[in-house]
Amino acid sequence: MEQIEISEINARISKMMAETEKISKENRYYPLIVGSTATLAIVAIVKMFL
C-alpha cells in the first residue's frame, strides 16, 4: 500500500517539475518582449514629433 502512495507522489512531483520548467522557459522571454515593445513605442513617439 505504501509503495503505491509513494509512486503516486513521485508522479505528482514529476508533473509539477515539468510544469515549473515550462513556466520558467516562458518567463525568460517576458523581459525581451517588454523591452522590444518599449523600444518600438519610444521610436513611434519620437517619429510623431520629428
PDB file of N, CA, C and O in Angstrom:
ATOM      1  N   MET A   1       0.824  -1.199   0.000  1.00  0.00           N
ATOM      2  CA  MET A   1       0.000   0.000   0.000  1.00  0.00           C
ATOM      3  C   MET A   1       0.865   1.258   0.000  1.00  0.00           C
ATOM      4  O   MET A   1       0.587   2.204  -0.737  1.00  0.00           O
ATOM      5  N   GLU A   2       1.898   1.272   0.812  1.00  0.00           N
ATOM      6  CA  GLU A   2       2.770   2.447   0.884  1.00  0.00           C
ATOM      7  C   GLU A   2       3.508   2.656  -0.428  1.00  0.00           C
ATOM      8  O   GLU A   2       3.753   3.797  -0.820  1.00  0.00           O
ATOM      9  N   GLN A   3       3.862   1.587  -1.106  1.00  0.00           N
ATOM     10  CA  GLN A   3       4.593   1.691  -2.363  1.00  0.00           C
ATOM     11  C   GLN A   3       3.750   2.401  -3.423  1.00  0.00           C
ATOM     12  O   GLN A   3       4.268   3.183  -4.219  1.00  0.00           O
ATOM     13  N   ILE A   4       2.454   2.121  -3.424  1.00  0.00           N
ATOM     14  CA  ILE A   4       1.557   2.766  -4.384  1.00  0.00           C
ATOM     15  C   ILE A   4       1.469   4.261  -4.093  1.00  0.00           C
ATOM     16  O   ILE A   4       1.493   5.073  -5.018  1.00  0.00           O
ATOM     17  N   GLU A   5       1.370   4.628  -2.830  1.00  0.00           N
ATOM     18  CA  GLU A   5       1.298   6.035  -2.455  1.00  0.00           C
ATOM     19  C   GLU A   5       2.586   6.759  -2.821  1.00  0.00           C
ATOM     20  O   GLU A   5       2.550   7.892  -3.301  1.00  0.00           O
ATOM     21  N   ILE A   6       3.714   6.115  -2.599  1.00  0.00           N
ATOM     22  CA  ILE A   6       4.998   6.721  -2.932  1.00  0.00           C
ATOM     23  C   ILE A   6       5.101   6.943  -4.436  1.00  0.00           C
ATOM     24  O   ILE A   6       5.570   7.994  -4.874  1.00  0.00           O
ATOM     25  N   SER A   7       4.669   5.971  -5.230  1.00  0.00           N
ATOM     26  CA  SER A   7       4.740   6.135  -6.675  1.00  0.00           C
ATOM     27  C   SER A   7       3.787   7.235  -7.151  1.00  0.00           C
ATOM     28  O   SER A   7       4.112   7.963  -8.089  1.00  0.00           O
ATOM     29  N   GLU A   8       2.621   7.367  -6.520  1.00  0.00           N
ATOM     30  CA  GLU A   8       1.703   8.450  -6.867  1.00  0.00           C
ATOM     31  C   GLU A   8       2.315   9.809  -6.544  1.00  0.00           C
ATOM     32  O   GLU A   8       2.207  10.750  -7.329  1.00  0.00           O
ATOM     33  N   ILE A   9       2.949   9.901  -5.397  1.00  0.00           N
ATOM     34  CA  ILE A   9       3.599  11.159  -5.004  1.00  0.00           C
ATOM     35  C   ILE A   9       4.725  11.491  -5.974  1.00  0.00           C
ATOM     36  O   ILE A   9       4.870  12.643  -6.383  1.00  0.00           O
ATOM     37  N   ASN A  10       5.523  10.494  -6.348  1.00  0.00           N
ATOM     38  CA  ASN A  10       6.598  10.719  -7.308  1.00  0.00           C
ATOM     39  C   ASN A  10       6.059  11.184  -8.654  1.00  0.00           C
ATOM     40  O   ASN A  10       6.661  12.042  -9.300  1.00  0.00           O
ATOM     41  N   ALA A  11       4.936  10.630  -9.081  1.00  0.00           N
ATOM     42  CA  ALA A  11       4.322  11.043 -10.345  1.00  0.00           C
ATOM     43  C   ALA A  11       3.861  12.499 -10.272  1.00  0.00           C
ATOM     44  O   ALA A  11       4.046  13.263 -11.219  1.00  0.00           O
ATOM     45  N   ARG A  12       3.262  12.875  -9.147  1.00  0.00           N
ATOM     46  CA  ARG A  12       2.819  14.261  -8.977  1.00  0.00           C
ATOM     47  C   ARG A  12       3.999  15.221  -8.957  1.00  0.00           C
ATOM     48  O   ARG A  12       3.944  16.303  -9.543  1.00  0.00           O
ATOM     49  N   ILE A  13       5.066  14.816  -8.277  1.00  0.00           N
ATOM     50  CA  ILE A  13       6.269  15.656  -8.220  1.00  0.00           C
ATOM     51  C   ILE A  13       6.843  15.835  -9.619  1.00  0.00           C
ATOM     52  O   ILE A  13       7.232  16.941  -9.994  1.00  0.00           O
ATOM     53  N   SER A  14       6.897  14.761 -10.387  1.00  0.00           N
ATOM     54  CA  SER A  14       7.419  14.856 -11.755  1.00  0.00           C
ATOM     55  C   SER A  14       6.578  15.782 -12.611  1.00  0.00           C
ATOM     56  O   SER A  14       7.111  16.561 -13.401  1.00  0.00           O
ATOM     57  N   LYS A  15       5.267  15.699 -12.457  1.00  0.00           N
ATOM     58  CA  LYS A  15       4.368  16.570 -13.212  1.00  0.00           C
ATOM     59  C   LYS A  15       4.583  18.028 -12.830  1.00  0.00           C
ATOM     60  O   LYS A  15       4.634  18.901 -13.696  1.00  0.00           O
ATOM     61  N   MET A  16       4.709  18.289 -11.525  1.00  0.00           N
ATOM     62  CA  MET A  16       4.919  19.661 -11.069  1.00  0.00           C
ATOM     63  C   MET A  16       6.263  20.209 -11.539  1.00  0.00           C
ATOM     64  O   MET A  16       6.372  21.386 -11.885  1.00  0.00           O
ATOM     65  N   MET A  17       7.276  19.363 -11.552  1.00  0.00           N
ATOM     66  CA  MET A  17       8.589  19.798 -12.032  1.00  0.00           C
ATOM     67  C   MET A  17       8.534  20.152 -13.513  1.00  0.00           C
ATOM     68  O   MET A  17       9.145  21.132 -13.939  1.00  0.00           O
ATOM     69  N   ALA A  18       7.808  19.364 -14.300  1.00  0.00           N
ATOM     70  CA  ALA A  18       7.672  19.651 -15.726  1.00  0.00           C
ATOM     71  C   ALA A  18       6.925  20.975 -15.946  1.00  0.00           C
ATOM     72  O   ALA A  18       7.312  21.776 -16.797  1.00  0.00           O
ATOM     73  N   GLU A  19       5.869  21.193 -15.184  1.00  0.00           N
ATOM     74  CA  GLU A  19       5.117  22.446 -15.303  1.00  0.00           C
ATOM     75  C   GLU A  19       5.968  23.641 -14.893  1.00  0.00           C
ATOM     76  O   GLU A  19       5.911  24.694 -15.530  1.00  0.00           O
ATOM     77  N   THR A  20       6.754  23.484 -13.836  1.00  0.00           N
ATOM     78  CA  THR A  20       7.631  24.555 -13.378  1.00  0.00           C
ATOM     79  C   THR A  20       8.666  24.894 -14.431  1.00  0.00           C
ATOM     80  O   THR A  20       8.948  26.068 -14.670  1.00  0.00           O
ATOM     81  N   GLU A  21       9.234  23.884 -15.061  1.00  0.00           N
ATOM     82  CA  GLU A  21      10.223  24.116 -16.115  1.00  0.00           C
ATOM     83  C   GLU A  21       9.601  24.844 -17.299  1.00  0.00           C
ATOM     84  O   GLU A  21      10.224  25.732 -17.882  1.00  0.00           O
ATOM     85  N   LYS A  22       8.388  24.476 -17.652  1.00  0.00           N
ATOM     86  CA  LYS A  22       7.689  25.130 -18.759  1.00  0.00           C
ATOM     87  C   LYS A  22       7.460  26.605 -18.443  1.00  0.00           C
ATOM     88  O   LYS A  22       7.700  27.467 -19.289  1.00  0.00           O
ATOM     89  N   ILE A  23       7.000  26.894 -17.240  1.00  0.00           N
ATOM     90  CA  ILE A  23       6.751  28.279 -16.832  1.00  0.00           C
ATOM     91  C   ILE A  23       8.060  29.068 -16.813  1.00  0.00           C
ATOM     92  O   ILE A  23       8.090  30.229 -17.222  1.00  0.00           O
ATOM     93  N   SER A  24       9.125  28.454 -16.348  1.00  0.00           N
ATOM     94  CA  SER A  24      10.423  29.129 -16.310  1.00  0.00           C
ATOM     95  C   SER A  24      10.903  29.482 -17.711  1.00  0.00           C
ATOM     96  O   SER A  24      11.452  30.562 -17.930  1.00  0.00           O
ATOM     97  N   LYS A  25      10.698  28.576 -18.656  1.00  0.00           N
ATOM     98  CA  LYS A  25      11.100  28.861 -20.041  1.00  0.00           C
ATOM     99  C   LYS A  25      10.287  30.013 -20.607  1.00  0.00           C
ATOM    100  O   LYS A  25      10.827  30.862 -21.316  1.00  0.00           O
ATOM    101  N   GLU A  26       9.002  30.053 -20.304  1.00  0.00           N
ATOM    102  CA  GLU A  26       8.159  31.130 -20.799  1.00  0.00           C
ATOM    103  C   GLU A  26       8.572  32.462 -20.183  1.00  0.00           C
ATOM    104  O   GLU A  26       8.558  33.489 -20.862  1.00  0.00           O
ATOM    105  N   ASN A  27       8.937  32.454 -18.915  1.00  0.00           N
ATOM    106  CA  ASN A  27       9.291  33.696 -18.224  1.00  0.00           C
ATOM    107  C   ASN A  27      10.580  34.308 -18.732  1.00  0.00           C
ATOM    108  O   ASN A  27      10.802  35.504 -18.544  1.00  0.00           O
ATOM    109  N   ARG A  28      11.433  33.531 -19.367  1.00  0.00           N
ATOM    110  CA  ARG A  28      12.681  34.080 -19.898  1.00  0.00           C
ATOM    111  C   ARG A  28      12.419  35.096 -20.989  1.00  0.00           C
ATOM    112  O   ARG A  28      13.212  36.021 -21.161  1.00  0.00           O
ATOM    113  N   TYR A  29      11.338  34.956 -21.730  1.00  0.00           N
ATOM    114  CA  TYR A  29      11.078  35.813 -22.878  1.00  0.00           C
ATOM    115  C   TYR A  29      10.336  37.093 -22.525  1.00  0.00           C
ATOM    116  O   TYR A  29      10.296  38.013 -23.341  1.00  0.00           O
ATOM    117  N   TYR A  30       9.750  37.181 -21.347  1.00  0.00           N
ATOM    118  CA  TYR A  30       8.990  38.371 -20.986  1.00  0.00           C
ATOM    119  C   TYR A  30       9.834  39.649 -20.989  1.00  0.00           C
ATOM    120  O   TYR A  30       9.374  40.652 -21.536  1.00  0.00           O
ATOM    121  N   PRO A  31      11.043  39.675 -20.411  1.00  0.00           N
ATOM    122  CA  PRO A  31      11.836  40.913 -20.474  1.00  0.00           C
ATOM    123  C   PRO A  31      12.167  41.319 -21.914  1.00  0.00           C
ATOM    124  O   PRO A  31      12.186  42.507 -22.237  1.00  0.00           O
ATOM    125  N   LEU A  32      12.422  40.349 -22.763  1.00  0.00           N
ATOM    126  CA  LEU A  32      12.712  40.646 -24.160  1.00  0.00           C
ATOM    127  C   LEU A  32      11.499  41.275 -24.841  1.00  0.00           C
ATOM    128  O   LEU A  32      11.629  42.254 -25.577  1.00  0.00           O
ATOM    129  N   ILE A  33      10.337  40.715 -24.593  1.00  0.00           N
ATOM    130  CA  ILE A  33       9.116  41.234 -25.199  1.00  0.00           C
ATOM    131  C   ILE A  33       8.806  42.638 -24.683  1.00  0.00           C
ATOM    132  O   ILE A  33       8.452  43.526 -25.458  1.00  0.00           O
ATOM    133  N   VAL A  34       8.941  42.831 -23.376  1.00  0.00           N
ATOM    134  CA  VAL A  34       8.670  44.149 -22.796  1.00  0.00           C
ATOM    135  C   VAL A  34       9.670  45.177 -23.308  1.00  0.00           C
ATOM    136  O   VAL A  34       9.295  46.305 -23.627  1.00  0.00           O
ATOM    137  N   GLY A  35      10.940  44.792 -23.388  1.00  0.00           N
ATOM    138  CA  GLY A  35      11.966  45.711 -23.886  1.00  0.00           C
ATOM    139  C   GLY A  35      11.743  46.102 -25.332  1.00  0.00           C
ATOM    140  O   GLY A  35      11.859  47.274 -25.689  1.00  0.00           O
ATOM    141  N   SER A  36      11.425  45.131 -26.162  1.00  0.00           N
ATOM    142  CA  SER A  36      11.212  45.448 -27.573  1.00  0.00           C
ATOM    143  C   SER A  36       9.950  46.284 -27.760  1.00  0.00           C
ATOM    144  O   SER A  36       9.918  47.178 -28.606  1.00  0.00           O
ATOM    145  N   THR A  37       8.923  46.003 -26.987  1.00  0.00           N
ATOM    146  CA  THR A  37       7.692  46.801 -27.076  1.00  0.00           C
ATOM    147  C   THR A  37       7.944  48.236 -26.642  1.00  0.00           C
ATOM    148  O   THR A  37       7.466  49.175 -27.278  1.00  0.00           O
ATOM    149  N   ALA A  38       8.690  48.407 -25.564  1.00  0.00           N
ATOM    150  CA  ALA A  38       9.008  49.759 -25.094  1.00  0.00           C
ATOM    151  C   ALA A  38       9.849  50.501 -26.128  1.00  0.00           C
ATOM    152  O   ALA A  38       9.629  51.687 -26.371  1.00  0.00           O
ATOM    153  N   THR A  39      10.804  49.813 -26.733  1.00  0.00           N
ATOM    154  CA  THR A  39      11.638  50.434 -27.753  1.00  0.00           C
ATOM    155  C   THR A  39      10.796  50.881 -28.941  1.00  0.00           C
ATOM    156  O   THR A  39      10.958  51.994 -29.440  1.00  0.00           O
ATOM    157  N   LEU A  40       9.901  50.017 -29.389  1.00  0.00           N
ATOM    158  CA  LEU A  40       9.036  50.386 -30.514  1.00  0.00           C
ATOM    159  C   LEU A  40       8.128  51.554 -30.159  1.00  0.00           C
ATOM    160  O   LEU A  40       7.874  52.415 -31.001  1.00  0.00           O
ATOM    161  N   ALA A  41       7.640  51.596 -28.935  1.00  0.00           N
ATOM    162  CA  ALA A  41       6.787  52.702 -28.507  1.00  0.00           C
ATOM    163  C   ALA A  41       7.567  54.011 -28.497  1.00  0.00           C
ATOM    164  O   ALA A  41       7.059  55.043 -28.934  1.00  0.00           O
ATOM    165  N   ILE A  42       8.790  53.970 -28.003  1.00  0.00           N
ATOM    166  CA  ILE A  42       9.626  55.183 -27.968  1.00  0.00           C
ATOM    167  C   ILE A  42       9.924  55.670 -29.386  1.00  0.00           C
ATOM    168  O   ILE A  42       9.864  56.868 -29.663  1.00  0.00           O
ATOM    169  N   VAL A  43      10.242  54.743 -30.271  1.00  0.00           N
ATOM    170  CA  VAL A  43      10.523  55.105 -31.664  1.00  0.00           C
ATOM    171  C   VAL A  43       9.277  55.730 -32.293  1.00  0.00           C
ATOM    172  O   VAL A  43       9.384  56.724 -33.011  1.00  0.00           O
ATOM    173  N   ALA A  44       8.116  55.167 -32.039  1.00  0.00           N
ATOM    174  CA  ALA A  44       6.878  55.716 -32.606  1.00  0.00           C
ATOM    175  C   ALA A  44       6.607  57.104 -32.080  1.00  0.00           C
ATOM    176  O   ALA A  44       6.197  57.982 -32.839  1.00  0.00           O
ATOM    177  N   ILE A  45       6.827  57.325 -30.790  1.00  0.00           N
ATOM    178  CA  ILE A  45       6.602  58.645 -30.198  1.00  0.00           C
ATOM    179  C   ILE A  45       7.577  59.664 -30.770  1.00  0.00           C
ATOM    180  O   ILE A  45       7.185  60.790 -31.078  1.00  0.00           O
ATOM    181  N   VAL A  46       8.832  59.286 -30.913  1.00  0.00           N
ATOM    182  CA  VAL A  46       9.840  60.193 -31.467  1.00  0.00           C
ATOM    183  C   VAL A  46       9.497  60.531 -32.918  1.00  0.00           C
ATOM    184  O   VAL A  46       9.637  61.681 -33.333  1.00  0.00           O
ATOM    185  N   LYS A  47       9.055  59.554 -33.681  1.00  0.00           N
ATOM    186  CA  LYS A  47       8.700  59.811 -35.082  1.00  0.00           C
ATOM    187  C   LYS A  47       7.521  60.779 -35.186  1.00  0.00           C
ATOM    188  O   LYS A  47       7.443  61.564 -36.131  1.00  0.00           O
ATOM    189  N   MET A  48       6.612  60.724 -34.228  1.00  0.00           N
ATOM    190  CA  MET A  48       5.474  61.627 -34.266  1.00  0.00           C
ATOM    191  C   MET A  48       5.901  63.075 -34.109  1.00  0.00           C
ATOM    192  O   MET A  48       5.290  63.965 -34.701  1.00  0.00           O
ATOM    193  N   PHE A  49       6.934  63.325 -33.325  1.00  0.00           N
ATOM    194  CA  PHE A  49       7.353  64.704 -33.040  1.00  0.00           C
ATOM    195  C   PHE A  49       8.441  65.191 -33.970  1.00  0.00           C
ATOM    196  O   PHE A  49       8.803  66.366 -33.913  1.00  0.00           O
ATOM    197  N   LEU A  50       8.974  64.342 -34.818  1.00  0.00           N
ATOM    198  CA  LEU A  50      10.015  64.794 -35.754  1.00  0.00           C
ATOM    199  C   LEU A  50       9.467  65.020 -37.133  1.00  0.00           C
ATOM    200  O   LEU A  50      10.211  65.402 -38.037  1.00  0.00           O
TER     201      LEU A  50
END
